[in-house]
Every structure is written in C-alpha cells, then in structure tokens.
Amino acid sequence: MTGETLALLAALAYGAAGLSIVRGKAAARGDNGVFLSVLVTAALSLALWLGWGQVSLGAAMTAANMRPLLAFVLAGVASIALGRALMYRATESIGAVRASLLRRLTPVFALPCAFFLLGELPDAQTLLGGVLILAGVAFYLRRSGGRADVPAAGLILGAGSALFYALAYALRRLGLETLPDAAFGALVGAVAGGAWVVAAAAFGRRPVRRLRRLIADRGLWHWFTAVMLSIGQVLQFFALKSASVAVVAVLGTLEVFFSALLVMVFLRSERVAGGRLLIAALLAVAGTAVLVL
C-alpha cells in the first residue's frame, strides 16, 4: 500500500475512535481508557516488530542511532502522552465531530514543524490538495452567520492536540530517515508515552488514586477505542515511510468526515449538519484525489 492509502485508513480508524470515546465516557470511572490505548499501541507495535521488523534491538541501540531513537521517544511523548490525552478531553467536552474539526489545524502546524526539523516544503500538488480538504472542513465549521461553530471551551484542547500531533509527525519522519523501521519506532514511542503518563500520575498529587484511574476503565467501548487509536497511529507511522509529513497530516483531517458519518448512523445525541457535510465531503474527496492520484 502507498503512504497515502495508509494515511486514509488511519483517518478512518481515528474517526471510529472519536465515536467510541463519546460512547465510553458514560461508563468511565477513570481516564476513559487513555492509558489502555497506550498499552494496546505498545502491544500492537511490538507484535508487528517481532513479526516483520527490519531492525534488531541490538542494531538499533547503537551510538549512531541515538538521534532517531530520541526522535521516536519525543514523538511518543508528543502524540501519546500529550496529543492523545488532549484529544480525549476535547472529544469528551465538545463531541466527536467538533473535536475532529479542531484537529484540522494539524496540517497548519505540520508545515513549520516539517520545515524546521526536516527542511521539507510541500509541492504545488500537496498545497492544492490540502487547500481543497481544509476548505471542506472550514465550510462544515461555519454557521449561517459566517462564524466558526467551535465552542470556546474546547478550542485550547483541540488546538493543543493538533499541535502535538503535528510535532509527532515530523519527529517520526525524522527518526525514520535514519532508522527506517516503523514498527520499532511506534513501539519506542508507545513505551515512552506510557512511561510519561505513569510518571505524571506517580509524581503528581494523590498518586495512588491517579495510578488507579489509569487502569479503571476496561469496558467494551474503551477497548474498541484503544484498538482503533492504536491501528490509526501505527498506520500513520508506516504512511510516513513513503509519504511526506504534509500529505499525512492533510489526509488525517479526513477523520472529521468519517466521524460525522459514523455519528449520523450510531450516535443520534450529537447533531450533524447533513447538507453542509455533503458539500464539505465533496471538497475533501476532490482534495484527496489530487493528493493520491
């Protein structure tokens, strides 16, 4: 599969996760399965690395590979410990569709991250496809009065999640340039992100209670979310082996349309503007075609 196809499948997985985060919130007694999703990501990437990994642990743990290893570690902290946690909180606060819409900022943040870390600039085709996709997302956001339909309470959470995910994209690509094993990189990132989450709970206030909250939620929806997020993250890692940061980030914004379609079918409690969604989806499909074809 091409990197663009993998990025599309990752967006579908993230869209399904957005729906299940909302469904799981009703039964949540702890963090709504955030830490569970980290454990599943680590397990999935470990299985892929053991079965199809291209680099051994001994070969990876050398002085020459310290730079890519550090990039994978920082990417894990940015995406799992920070980006994913903020995504959960934003989704719980403002719903799956609106939270996905706020993550449209990821390509905006990804461009400077990719430039400063990789010296990567998007070509004309990437810019055109990105403009069409983001135009579709922006169109869906707008009210009839012309203002963005984004509650102020969720803006910081959603924008923060987009920023950390964009940084993670660039860091992953940076690591893969020297150590081109996506499964191993995903494993390192998951372990680093999980360690950060545990450390933050252990060294914060009321550590025993906070550590228990990490493992409190293991219901059906929490497991489903964990699996979908893990699949999405691993697919994005593999996508970055052959697609640029800008392309993967832009295609990731299609998550909002997958979320909206799934919400329309399975979650009637969240309002979805069907007419605007159709027009926005057509723009997004056109942009995707420009990127992929």
Residue frames as qw, qx, qy, qz and C-alpha x, y, z in Angstrom:
[[0.000, 0.886, 0.464, 0.000, 0.00, 0.00, 0.00],
 [0.351, 0.559, -0.048, 0.750, 1.09, 3.58, -0.63],
 [0.227, -0.113, -0.511, 0.821, 1.63, 6.05, 2.18],
 [0.331, -0.101, -0.094, -0.933, -1.45, 7.99, 1.08],
 [0.674, -0.239, -0.593, -0.371, -3.66, 4.88, 1.33],
 [0.548, -0.207, -0.673, 0.452, -2.32, 4.07, 4.77],
 [0.031, -0.012, -0.280, 0.959, -2.97, 7.65, 5.89],
 [0.517, -0.196, -0.325, -0.768, -6.58, 7.38, 4.68],
 [0.705, -0.262, -0.658, -0.040, -7.09, 4.13, 6.63],
 [0.369, -0.103, -0.546, 0.745, -5.55, 5.78, 9.68],
 [0.229, -0.114, 0.036, -0.966, -8.06, 8.64, 9.40],
 [0.669, -0.253, -0.510, -0.478, -10.90, 6.10, 9.28],
 [0.629, -0.212, -0.667, 0.338, -9.58, 4.41, 12.44],
 [0.160, -0.047, -0.371, 0.913, -9.32, 7.75, 14.25],
 [0.416, -0.203, -0.234, -0.855, -12.84, 8.65, 13.14],
 [0.716, -0.301, -0.604, -0.179, -14.21, 5.43, 14.65],
 [0.497, -0.139, -0.577, 0.632, -12.26, 6.13, 17.84],
 [0.094, -0.165, 0.115, -0.975, -13.87, 9.55, 18.15],
 [0.643, -0.308, -0.380, -0.588, -17.29, 7.94, 18.23],
 [0.769, -0.257, -0.573, 0.117, -16.32, 5.33, 20.81],
 [0.287, 0.100, -0.447, 0.841, -14.66, 7.91, 23.10],
 [0.397, -0.247, 0.011, -0.884, -18.04, 9.61, 23.43],
 [0.800, -0.231, -0.435, -0.342, -19.80, 6.28, 24.00],
 [0.694, -0.052, -0.595, 0.402, -17.24, 5.19, 26.59],
 [0.030, 0.382, -0.317, 0.867, -17.48, 8.39, 28.61],
 [0.655, -0.431, -0.147, -0.602, -20.83, 7.37, 30.12],
 [0.931, -0.297, -0.212, 0.005, -19.27, 4.35, 31.85],
 [0.526, 0.495, -0.421, 0.549, -15.88, 5.89, 32.59],
 [0.676, -0.709, -0.188, 0.076, -14.57, 5.71, 36.15],
 [0.636, -0.445, 0.166, 0.609, -11.03, 6.85, 35.40],
 [0.101, -0.511, 0.345, 0.781, -9.33, 8.31, 32.32],
 [0.717, 0.508, 0.118, -0.463, -11.87, 6.84, 29.86],
 [0.933, 0.173, 0.275, 0.152, -9.29, 4.37, 28.57],
 [0.274, 0.907, -0.317, -0.031, -6.45, 6.73, 27.60],
 [0.275, -0.611, 0.742, -0.003, -3.78, 4.60, 29.27],
 [0.781, 0.135, 0.606, -0.072, -5.41, 1.41, 27.98],
 [0.666, 0.743, 0.048, -0.043, -4.98, 2.76, 24.45],
 [0.041, 0.822, -0.568, -0.001, -1.28, 3.33, 25.15],
 [0.561, -0.299, 0.769, -0.059, -0.85, -0.29, 26.28],
 [0.787, 0.424, 0.443, -0.065, -2.66, -1.60, 23.20],
 [0.442, 0.867, -0.223, -0.059, -0.49, 0.57, 20.93],
 [0.192, -0.667, 0.720, -0.017, 2.63, -0.84, 22.57],
 [0.687, -0.031, 0.722, -0.084, 1.35, -4.42, 22.22],
 [0.731, 0.631, 0.242, -0.095, 0.35, -4.00, 18.57],
 [0.322, 0.865, -0.385, -0.016, 3.62, -2.35, 17.55],
 [0.402, -0.515, 0.755, -0.043, 5.60, -5.00, 19.48],
 [0.781, 0.203, 0.587, -0.065, 3.80, -7.78, 17.61],
 [0.626, 0.779, 0.020, -0.032, 4.46, -6.08, 14.26],
 [0.042, 0.832, -0.553, 0.013, 8.12, -5.53, 15.11],
 [0.563, -0.320, 0.760, -0.050, 8.66, -9.12, 16.27],
 [0.761, 0.356, 0.542, -0.032, 6.96, -10.48, 13.16],
 [0.620, 0.665, 0.263, 0.323, 8.07, -8.09, 10.44],
 [0.260, -0.915, 0.118, 0.284, 10.60, -5.73, 11.99],
 [0.712, 0.649, -0.122, 0.239, 13.54, -4.65, 9.86],
 [0.209, 0.652, -0.523, 0.508, 15.98, -3.84, 12.65],
 [0.705, -0.288, -0.609, 0.222, 17.01, -5.82, 15.73],
 [0.449, -0.884, -0.128, 0.014, 17.19, -4.32, 19.20],
 [0.712, -0.394, 0.176, 0.554, 20.97, -4.67, 19.26],
 [0.467, 0.329, 0.367, 0.734, 21.37, -2.95, 15.92],
 [0.080, -0.847, -0.329, -0.410, 19.06, -0.12, 16.97],
 [0.544, -0.834, -0.036, 0.088, 20.75, 0.53, 20.33],
 [0.733, 0.082, 0.046, 0.674, 23.98, 1.93, 18.96],
 [0.239, -0.536, -0.085, 0.805, 25.58, 5.35, 19.27],
 [0.075, 0.012, 0.536, 0.841, 24.84, 6.06, 15.61],
 [0.241, -0.490, -0.723, -0.424, 21.11, 5.57, 16.22],
 [0.213, -0.396, -0.570, 0.687, 20.74, 7.75, 19.31],
 [0.141, 0.157, -0.110, -0.971, 19.35, 10.62, 17.23],
 [0.472, -0.170, -0.607, -0.616, 16.49, 8.64, 15.62],
 [0.438, -0.342, -0.799, 0.230, 15.77, 6.89, 18.93],
 [0.092, -0.312, -0.378, 0.867, 15.44, 10.27, 20.64],
 [0.303, 0.027, -0.335, -0.892, 13.15, 11.41, 17.83],
 [0.500, -0.269, -0.774, -0.278, 10.92, 8.35, 18.36],
 [0.335, -0.354, -0.679, 0.550, 10.86, 8.97, 22.14],
 [0.054, 0.251, 0.136, -0.957, 9.89, 12.62, 21.72],
 [0.390, -0.079, -0.560, -0.727, 7.28, 11.67, 19.11],
 [0.444, -0.337, -0.830, 0.027, 5.75, 9.21, 21.57],
 [0.184, -0.388, -0.505, 0.748, 5.54, 11.84, 24.31],
 [0.164, 0.172, -0.158, -0.958, 4.08, 14.40, 21.88],
 [0.468, -0.086, -0.617, -0.627, 1.48, 12.09, 20.30],
 [0.563, -0.307, -0.768, -0.010, 0.53, 9.68, 23.10],
 [0.371, -0.360, -0.568, 0.640, 1.15, 11.50, 26.37],
 [0.016, 0.367, 0.124, -0.922, 0.07, 14.93, 25.15],
 [0.302, 0.089, -0.487, -0.815, -1.75, 14.84, 21.80],
 [0.408, -0.252, -0.848, -0.228, -3.87, 11.77, 22.55],
 [0.219, -0.407, -0.687, 0.561, -4.76, 12.87, 26.09],
 [0.135, 0.328, 0.057, -0.933, -5.89, 16.30, 24.85],
 [0.345, -0.025, -0.669, -0.657, -7.85, 14.64, 22.04],
 [0.312, -0.363, -0.870, 0.119, -9.73, 12.51, 24.59],
 [0.099, -0.468, -0.483, 0.734, -10.57, 15.54, 26.74],
 [0.196, 0.235, -0.249, -0.919, -11.61, 17.64, 23.75],
 [0.352, -0.142, -0.803, -0.460, -13.84, 14.84, 22.41],
 [0.263, -0.437, -0.797, 0.324, -15.49, 14.35, 25.80],
 [0.053, -0.437, -0.280, 0.853, -16.07, 18.09, 26.11],
 [0.327, 0.477, -0.116, -0.808, -17.37, 19.07, 22.68],
 [0.848, 0.336, 0.293, -0.286, -18.20, 15.81, 20.89],
 [0.753, -0.037, 0.523, 0.398, -16.54, 13.63, 18.27],
 [0.518, 0.692, 0.348, 0.363, -17.30, 15.78, 15.23],
 [0.034, -0.990, 0.056, -0.124, -16.27, 19.13, 16.71],
 [0.609, -0.628, 0.420, 0.241, -13.10, 17.68, 18.23],
 [0.731, 0.186, 0.496, 0.430, -12.20, 16.18, 14.85],
 [0.332, 0.878, 0.217, 0.267, -12.84, 19.55, 13.22],
 [0.284, -0.929, 0.226, 0.067, -10.40, 21.25, 15.56],
 [0.716, -0.313, 0.504, 0.369, -7.73, 18.77, 14.54],
 [0.621, 0.716, 0.232, 0.217, -7.91, 20.32, 11.06],
 [0.076, -0.961, 0.267, 0.016, -5.21, 22.60, 12.43],
 [0.828, -0.306, 0.387, 0.264, -2.74, 19.70, 12.31],
 [0.710, 0.443, 0.258, 0.483, -1.60, 20.39, 8.71],
 [0.061, 0.951, -0.028, 0.301, -1.18, 24.06, 9.55],
 [0.531, -0.756, 0.384, -0.008, 1.15, 23.19, 12.41],
 [0.907, -0.011, 0.345, 0.241, 2.78, 20.36, 10.45],
 [0.589, 0.747, 0.030, 0.308, 4.20, 22.66, 7.77],
 [0.024, -0.876, 0.390, -0.282, 6.51, 24.68, 10.07],
 [0.763, -0.449, 0.461, -0.061, 7.38, 21.54, 12.08],
 [0.896, 0.261, 0.281, 0.223, 8.41, 19.68, 8.92],
 [0.434, 0.837, -0.114, 0.313, 10.35, 22.67, 7.63],
 [0.222, -0.831, 0.436, -0.264, 12.36, 23.30, 10.80],
 [0.739, -0.372, 0.558, -0.063, 13.03, 19.62, 11.62],
 [0.783, 0.165, 0.560, 0.217, 13.33, 18.17, 8.11],
 [0.058, -0.423, 0.398, 0.812, 13.76, 21.05, 5.69],
 [0.233, 0.334, 0.874, 0.265, 10.63, 19.69, 3.97],
 [0.262, 0.323, 0.014, -0.909, 8.50, 22.00, 1.84],
 [0.601, 0.401, 0.668, -0.177, 5.20, 20.90, 0.21],
 [0.218, 0.031, 0.609, 0.762, 4.95, 20.90, -3.59],
 [0.333, 0.024, -0.170, -0.927, 2.16, 22.54, -5.57],
 [0.558, -0.189, -0.723, -0.360, 0.09, 19.32, -5.75],
 [0.407, -0.294, -0.739, 0.450, 0.22, 18.88, -1.96],
 [0.022, 0.181, 0.250, -0.951, -0.76, 22.51, -1.40],
 [0.436, -0.057, -0.408, -0.800, -3.70, 22.30, -3.82],
 [0.573, -0.258, -0.770, -0.114, -5.00, 19.07, -2.29],
 [0.325, -0.255, -0.624, 0.663, -4.55, 20.45, 1.20],
 [0.165, 0.062, 0.040, -0.984, -6.40, 23.67, 0.38],
 [0.539, -0.168, -0.554, -0.612, -9.38, 21.72, -1.00],
 [0.559, -0.292, -0.758, 0.166, -9.57, 19.42, 2.05],
 [0.233, -0.251, -0.472, 0.813, -9.20, 22.25, 4.55],
 [0.272, -0.059, -0.198, -0.940, -11.76, 24.31, 2.63],
 [0.579, -0.290, -0.675, -0.354, -14.22, 21.46, 3.04],
 [0.484, -0.335, -0.662, 0.464, -13.56, 21.24, 6.76],
 [0.071, -0.135, -0.195, 0.969, -13.80, 25.03, 7.17],
 [0.386, -0.190, -0.434, -0.791, -17.09, 25.07, 5.23],
 [0.579, -0.389, -0.713, -0.072, -18.58, 22.49, 7.56],
 [0.383, -0.250, -0.519, 0.722, -17.46, 24.54, 10.56],
 [0.026, -0.087, -0.030, -0.995, -19.19, 27.72, 9.51],
 [0.208, 0.525, 0.694, -0.446, -22.58, 28.79, 10.78],
 [0.337, 0.727, 0.521, 0.294, -25.04, 30.56, 8.55],
 [0.124, -0.983, -0.050, 0.128, -23.80, 33.81, 10.06],
 [0.561, 0.727, -0.305, 0.252, -20.28, 33.07, 8.94],
 [0.264, -0.710, 0.580, -0.301, -18.67, 32.31, 12.29],
 [0.435, 0.223, -0.871, 0.041, -16.93, 29.06, 13.15],
 [0.777, -0.427, -0.151, -0.437, -19.15, 26.74, 15.16],
 [0.670, 0.118, -0.608, 0.410, -16.46, 25.87, 17.71],
 [0.551, -0.804, -0.212, -0.075, -17.21, 26.32, 21.44],
 [0.110, 0.830, -0.423, 0.347, -14.51, 28.36, 23.16],
 [0.714, -0.528, 0.409, -0.211, -14.25, 25.80, 25.97],
 [0.931, 0.023, 0.333, 0.144, -12.86, 23.15, 23.62],
 [0.506, 0.847, -0.156, 0.058, -10.67, 25.37, 21.46],
 [0.128, -0.771, 0.616, -0.097, -7.47, 25.12, 23.53],
 [0.730, -0.180, 0.655, -0.077, -7.82, 21.35, 23.98],
 [0.812, 0.493, 0.311, 0.024, -8.42, 20.70, 20.29],
 [0.385, 0.881, -0.257, 0.098, -5.75, 23.11, 19.05],
 [0.353, -0.677, 0.640, -0.086, -3.24, 21.72, 21.55],
 [0.827, 0.030, 0.561, -0.007, -3.92, 18.18, 20.36],
 [0.703, 0.700, 0.096, 0.075, -3.39, 19.25, 16.73],
 [0.081, 0.893, -0.433, 0.090, -0.10, 20.94, 17.59],
 [0.513, -0.492, 0.701, -0.054, 1.34, 17.93, 19.40],
 [0.843, 0.270, 0.465, 0.017, 0.22, 15.51, 16.68],
 [0.539, 0.834, -0.099, 0.066, 1.86, 17.72, 14.03],
 [0.137, -0.786, 0.596, -0.087, 5.10, 17.77, 16.00],
 [0.733, -0.193, 0.650, -0.057, 4.92, 13.99, 16.35],
 [0.807, 0.561, 0.182, -0.001, 4.54, 13.54, 12.56],
 [0.350, 0.858, -0.354, 0.127, 7.73, 15.50, 11.93],
 [0.373, -0.619, 0.674, -0.154, 9.65, 13.71, 14.69],
 [0.860, 0.066, 0.501, -0.068, 8.58, 10.28, 13.39],
 [0.724, 0.684, 0.007, 0.088, 9.69, 11.14, 9.87],
 [0.034, 0.852, -0.500, 0.151, 12.97, 12.44, 11.27],
 [0.599, -0.405, 0.680, -0.117, 13.61, 9.13, 13.05],
 [0.865, 0.303, 0.396, -0.049, 12.58, 7.04, 10.05],
 [0.476, 0.834, -0.274, -0.048, 15.13, 8.76, 7.82],
 [0.053, 0.637, -0.753, 0.153, 17.96, 7.07, 9.76],
 [0.221, -0.077, 0.941, -0.244, 16.17, 4.09, 11.31],
 [0.494, 0.071, -0.372, -0.783, 13.51, 3.03, 8.77],
 [0.268, -0.197, -0.942, 0.046, 11.53, 0.58, 10.89],
 [0.369, -0.437, -0.145, -0.807, 8.03, 1.94, 11.50],
 [0.779, -0.420, -0.446, -0.133, 7.00, -0.86, 13.88],
 [0.649, -0.147, -0.397, 0.633, 10.08, -0.34, 16.04],
 [0.081, 0.258, -0.069, 0.960, 9.57, 3.42, 16.03],
 [0.553, -0.478, -0.295, -0.616, 5.93, 3.02, 17.05],
 [0.792, -0.345, -0.473, 0.175, 6.98, 0.67, 19.87],
 [0.464, 0.005, -0.307, 0.831, 9.59, 3.10, 21.20],
 [0.165, -0.350, -0.077, -0.919, 7.08, 5.94, 21.06],
 [0.682, -0.469, -0.409, -0.384, 4.38, 3.94, 22.85],
 [0.732, -0.277, -0.454, 0.427, 6.74, 2.89, 25.64],
 [0.290, 0.102, -0.183, 0.934, 8.00, 6.46, 26.05],
 [0.348, -0.409, -0.208, -0.818, 4.49, 7.90, 26.03],
 [0.750, -0.439, -0.475, -0.141, 3.27, 5.29, 28.52],
 [0.622, -0.152, -0.415, 0.647, 6.21, 5.96, 30.83],
 [0.037, 0.260, -0.048, 0.964, 5.43, 9.68, 30.73],
 [0.560, -0.464, -0.330, -0.601, 1.78, 9.06, 31.66],
 [0.787, -0.369, -0.466, 0.164, 2.72, 6.77, 34.57],
 [0.486, -0.004, -0.299, 0.821, 5.38, 9.18, 35.83],
 [0.151, -0.384, -0.082, -0.907, 2.97, 12.11, 35.67],
 [0.701, -0.493, -0.346, -0.382, 0.48, 10.16, 37.78],
 [0.799, -0.237, -0.423, 0.356, 3.05, 8.79, 40.23],
 [0.445, -0.057, -0.228, 0.864, 4.71, 12.12, 40.94],
 [0.184, -0.499, -0.238, -0.813, 1.57, 14.24, 40.99],
 [0.381, -0.260, 0.469, -0.753, -0.85, 14.90, 43.81],
 [0.789, -0.018, 0.433, -0.435, -2.64, 11.85, 45.28],
 [0.202, 0.469, -0.778, -0.366, -0.52, 9.39, 43.24],
 [0.247, 0.056, 0.961, -0.112, -2.27, 6.19, 44.36],
 [0.477, 0.579, 0.489, -0.446, -5.65, 7.47, 43.22],
 [0.386, 0.716, -0.292, -0.502, -4.25, 8.77, 39.94],
 [0.020, 0.349, -0.909, -0.228, -2.49, 5.50, 39.18],
 [0.361, 0.264, 0.867, -0.219, -5.70, 3.56, 39.84],
 [0.471, 0.666, 0.174, -0.552, -7.56, 5.84, 37.44],
 [0.176, 0.551, -0.656, -0.485, -5.19, 4.76, 34.66],
 [0.139, 0.072, -0.971, -0.178, -6.45, 1.17, 34.77],
 [0.373, 0.210, 0.623, -0.655, -10.04, 1.73, 35.93],
 [0.643, 0.484, 0.063, -0.590, -11.71, 1.75, 32.51],
 [0.121, -0.259, 0.902, 0.323, -11.67, -1.52, 30.59],
 [0.618, 0.403, 0.504, -0.449, -15.18, -1.70, 29.15],
 [0.682, 0.401, 0.555, 0.259, -16.12, -2.69, 25.60],
 [0.328, 0.928, 0.127, 0.125, -16.06, 0.87, 24.26],
 [0.305, -0.855, 0.388, 0.161, -12.76, 1.58, 25.98],
 [0.668, -0.166, 0.648, 0.325, -11.19, -1.48, 24.34],
 [0.581, 0.646, 0.441, 0.224, -12.65, -0.53, 20.96],
 [0.075, 0.993, -0.087, -0.016, -11.23, 3.00, 21.26],
 [0.497, -0.648, 0.525, 0.240, -7.84, 1.64, 22.29],
 [0.697, 0.122, 0.627, 0.326, -7.68, -0.71, 19.30],
 [0.452, 0.813, 0.316, 0.184, -8.81, 1.94, 16.79],
 [0.087, -0.968, 0.224, 0.074, -6.35, 4.55, 18.07],
 [0.601, -0.452, 0.595, 0.282, -3.55, 2.00, 18.05],
 [0.668, 0.386, 0.555, 0.311, -4.31, 0.95, 14.48],
 [0.271, 0.946, 0.149, 0.095, -4.52, 4.59, 13.42],
 [0.273, -0.875, 0.361, 0.170, -1.19, 5.51, 14.98],
 [0.649, -0.226, 0.646, 0.331, 0.67, 2.51, 13.59],
 [0.593, 0.600, 0.477, 0.247, -0.78, 3.09, 10.11],
 [0.119, 0.992, -0.037, -0.004, 0.36, 6.72, 10.22],
 [0.486, -0.652, 0.513, 0.275, 3.84, 5.60, 11.20],
 [0.646, 0.104, 0.660, 0.369, 4.02, 3.30, 8.17],
 [0.409, 0.843, 0.335, 0.098, 2.50, 6.02, 5.96],
 [0.113, -0.952, 0.213, 0.190, 5.33, 8.38, 6.86],
 [0.665, -0.265, 0.560, 0.417, 7.85, 5.96, 5.35],
 [0.436, 0.250, 0.626, 0.597, 6.70, 6.85, 1.84],
 [0.051, 0.826, 0.419, 0.374, 4.56, 9.99, 2.16],
 [0.240, 0.405, -0.256, 0.845, 5.55, 13.46, 3.30],
 [0.107, -0.278, -0.659, 0.691, 4.56, 14.94, 6.65],
 [0.295, 0.191, -0.020, -0.936, 2.28, 17.45, 4.90],
 [0.523, -0.019, -0.662, -0.537, 0.39, 14.75, 2.95],
 [0.409, -0.230, -0.857, 0.214, -0.12, 12.51, 6.00],
 [0.024, -0.270, -0.479, 0.835, -1.25, 15.47, 8.10],
 [0.381, 0.133, -0.214, -0.889, -3.69, 16.73, 5.47],
 [0.550, -0.100, -0.750, -0.355, -5.21, 13.30, 4.86],
 [0.257, -0.182, -0.808, 0.498, -5.55, 12.93, 8.61],
 [0.244, 0.120, 0.219, -0.937, -8.07, 15.77, 8.61],
 [0.520, -0.081, -0.615, -0.587, -10.49, 13.48, 6.74],
 [0.197, -0.143, -0.879, 0.410, -11.08, 11.92, 10.14],
 [0.263, 0.191, 0.332, -0.885, -13.76, 14.56, 10.69],
 [0.600, 0.142, -0.368, -0.696, -15.90, 13.23, 7.83],
 [0.507, -0.021, -0.862, 0.002, -15.55, 9.64, 8.98],
 [0.054, -0.148, -0.704, 0.693, -16.53, 10.75, 12.50],
 [0.405, 0.175, 0.070, -0.895, -19.52, 12.70, 11.21],
 [0.616, 0.071, -0.611, -0.492, -20.81, 9.80, 9.10],
 [0.427, -0.086, -0.869, 0.236, -20.44, 7.36, 11.99],
 [0.082, 0.156, 0.525, -0.833, -22.12, 9.78, 14.40],
 [0.510, 0.099, -0.217, -0.826, -25.06, 10.20, 11.99],
 [0.663, -0.008, -0.694, -0.281, -25.56, 6.44, 11.96],
 [0.631, -0.177, -0.709, 0.260, -24.73, 5.39, 15.52],
 [0.311, -0.309, -0.479, 0.760, -24.85, 8.44, 17.80],
 [0.018, 0.714, 0.535, 0.451, -28.07, 10.41, 17.45],
 [0.401, -0.786, -0.319, 0.345, -27.32, 12.57, 20.51],
 [0.334, -0.477, 0.223, 0.782, -24.75, 14.65, 18.62],
 [0.496, 0.770, 0.238, -0.324, -26.06, 16.99, 15.92],
 [0.471, -0.146, 0.573, 0.655, -24.58, 16.67, 12.42],
 [0.393, 0.649, 0.004, -0.652, -25.44, 19.14, 9.64],
 [0.749, 0.174, 0.616, 0.169, -26.04, 16.69, 6.79],
 [0.529, 0.826, 0.183, 0.075, -26.27, 19.23, 3.95],
 [0.013, -0.918, 0.395, 0.018, -23.10, 21.03, 4.88],
 [0.646, -0.383, 0.650, 0.115, -21.38, 17.70, 5.48],
 [0.781, 0.422, 0.439, 0.138, -22.17, 16.56, 1.92],
 [0.392, 0.908, -0.071, 0.132, -20.73, 19.71, 0.30],
 [0.286, -0.806, 0.518, -0.025, -17.70, 19.63, 2.60],
 [0.783, -0.146, 0.596, 0.099, -17.14, 15.94, 1.89],
 [0.726, 0.632, 0.225, 0.149, -17.17, 16.59, -1.89],
 [0.143, 0.928, -0.319, 0.130, -14.45, 19.21, -1.46],
 [0.530, -0.585, 0.613, -0.034, -12.47, 16.82, 0.72],
 [0.860, 0.180, 0.466, 0.102, -12.80, 13.99, -1.81],
 [0.556, 0.816, -0.018, 0.160, -11.55, 16.31, -4.57],
 [0.114, -0.862, 0.475, -0.132, -8.57, 17.28, -2.44],
 [0.740, -0.310, 0.597, -0.004, -7.82, 13.66, -1.60],
 [0.832, 0.466, 0.276, 0.117, -7.90, 12.76, -5.29],
 [0.318, 0.900, -0.252, 0.160, -5.35, 15.49, -6.02],
 [0.361, -0.705, 0.598, -0.123, -3.05, 14.14, -3.31],
 [0.761, -0.137, 0.633, -0.041, -3.38, 10.45, -4.11],
 [0.795, 0.524, 0.302, 0.048, -3.66, 10.33, -7.91]]
